[in-house]
Amino acid sequence: MPDITQYISTQDEKEIIDAIKQAEKNTSGEIRVHLENKCPEDDAFDRALQIFEKLEMHKTELQNGVLFYVALEDHQFVICGDKGINDAVENNFWDTTKDIVISHFKQEKYKQGLVEGIIKAGEELKKHFPYQSDDINELSDDISK
């Protein structure tokens, strides 16, 4: 089984984490990225929901967590937002963000796709969940695998 680093290098991971930190600077929202080679479920959205729960993203105070789930070998990608953010954004927001990410993935620019999607999600989170002086980072910015 190919290593994830075939798709996303250690340096790419650092840049993705930096994008998460940048995106979260102006919002109380939380963004996570989960990478795996293959999706062990028949449906990638079901898998994303499992990871969302495993990472305890549903426990944020304002229900404003966003997960970028990627199964690299299977070419599966899901953006999964919690209730608070899903209720706030326009209906097509996740689709337009997903289109940006996938357009880069098709060119094998995985890092660039994730970075641009994360920044776009952060801008939307900022509109609905602006940073408050007492905000704490509720979830790790590290990439889970």
C-alpha positions in Angstrom: 0.0 0.0 0.0 1.5 3.4 -1.0 2.5 5.7 1.8 0.5 8.9 2.2 3.7 10.8 1.7 3.5 9.8 -2.0 0.6 12.3 -2.2 1.4 14.7 0.6 4.9 15.3 1.9 5.9 16.2 5.4 6.5 19.8 4.2 3.0 19.8 2.6 1.5 18.7 6.0 3.2 21.6 7.7 1.8 24.0 5.1 -1.7 22.5 5.5 -1.5 22.9 9.3 -0.3 26.5 8.8 -3.4 27.1 6.7 -5.6 25.7 9.4 -4.0 28.0 12.0 -4.4 31.0 9.6 -8.0 30.1 8.9 -8.8 29.8 12.6 -7.1 33.0 13.6 -10.3 35.1 12.8 -13.0 32.6 13.9 -14.1 30.5 16.7 -14.7 27.7 14.2 -12.6 24.6 14.1 -11.1 22.9 11.1 -9.5 19.4 10.9 -8.0 17.4 8.1 -8.1 13.6 8.1 -6.0 11.6 5.5 -6.0 7.9 4.8 -5.1 5.9 1.8 -8.3 3.9 1.4 -11.9 4.5 2.6 -12.9 1.4 4.6 -16.6 2.2 4.1 -18.7 1.9 1.0 -19.7 5.5 1.4 -17.0 8.2 2.0 -19.6 10.5 3.7 -20.4 7.8 6.2 -16.6 7.4 6.9 -16.2 11.2 7.3 -19.0 11.2 9.8 -17.2 8.4 11.8 -14.0 10.4 11.8 -15.9 13.5 12.7 -17.2 11.7 15.8 -13.9 9.9 16.6 -12.1 13.3 16.6 -14.9 14.6 18.9 -15.6 17.5 16.5 -19.3 17.3 17.5 -18.3 18.6 20.9 -17.4 22.1 20.0 -19.4 24.7 21.9 -20.9 26.4 18.9 -21.1 23.2 16.7 -18.9 24.9 14.2 -16.3 22.2 13.3 -15.4 21.4 9.7 -13.7 18.2 8.6 -11.8 17.8 5.4 -11.8 14.0 4.8 -9.5 12.6 2.1 -9.0 8.9 1.0 -6.1 9.5 -1.3 -5.9 6.2 -3.2 -9.6 5.9 -3.5 -9.9 9.5 -4.8 -12.6 10.2 -2.2 -13.1 13.7 -0.6 -15.8 14.9 1.8 -16.2 18.2 3.6 -18.3 17.6 6.7 -19.6 20.6 8.8 -21.3 20.4 12.1 -24.9 21.6 12.7 -23.9 25.2 13.7 -22.0 25.9 10.5 -24.3 24.0 8.3 -27.3 26.0 9.5 -25.4 29.3 8.9 -23.9 28.8 5.4 -25.7 29.0 2.1 -26.8 25.7 0.6 -24.2 25.5 -2.1 -21.2 26.6 0.1 -19.8 23.2 0.7 -20.2 22.2 -3.0 -18.3 25.3 -4.2 -15.6 24.7 -1.7 -15.4 21.0 -2.6 -15.1 22.0 -6.3 -12.1 24.2 -5.6 -10.3 21.4 -3.7 -11.2 18.7 -6.3 -10.0 20.9 -9.2 -6.5 20.9 -7.6 -6.7 17.2 -6.7 -7.3 16.3 -10.4 -4.0 18.0 -11.1 -2.4 16.0 -8.3 -1.9 19.3 -6.3 -3.3 17.8 -3.1 -1.7 20.3 -0.7 -2.8 23.3 -2.8 -6.3 22.0 -2.9 -6.6 21.5 0.8 -4.9 24.8 1.6 -7.3 26.7 -0.7 -10.4 24.9 0.7 -9.3 25.4 4.3 -8.8 29.2 3.7 -12.2 29.4 2.0 -13.9 27.6 4.9 -12.1 29.8 7.3 -13.4 32.9 5.6 -16.9 31.6 5.8 -16.5 30.6 9.4 -15.3 34.1 10.2 -18.5 35.6 8.8 -20.8 33.4 11.0 -18.5 32.7 14.0 -16.1 35.7 14.4 -13.2 35.3 16.8 -14.0 36.3 20.4 -11.3 37.5 22.8 -12.0 34.5 25.1 -11.9 31.9 22.3 -9.8 28.8 22.9 -8.6 26.3 20.2 -11.0 23.5 21.1 -9.5 21.0 18.6 -6.0 20.1 17.5 -4.8 21.6 14.3 -2.7 18.5 13.5 -3.7 16.3 10.6 -5.1 13.0 11.7 -4.4 9.7 9.9 
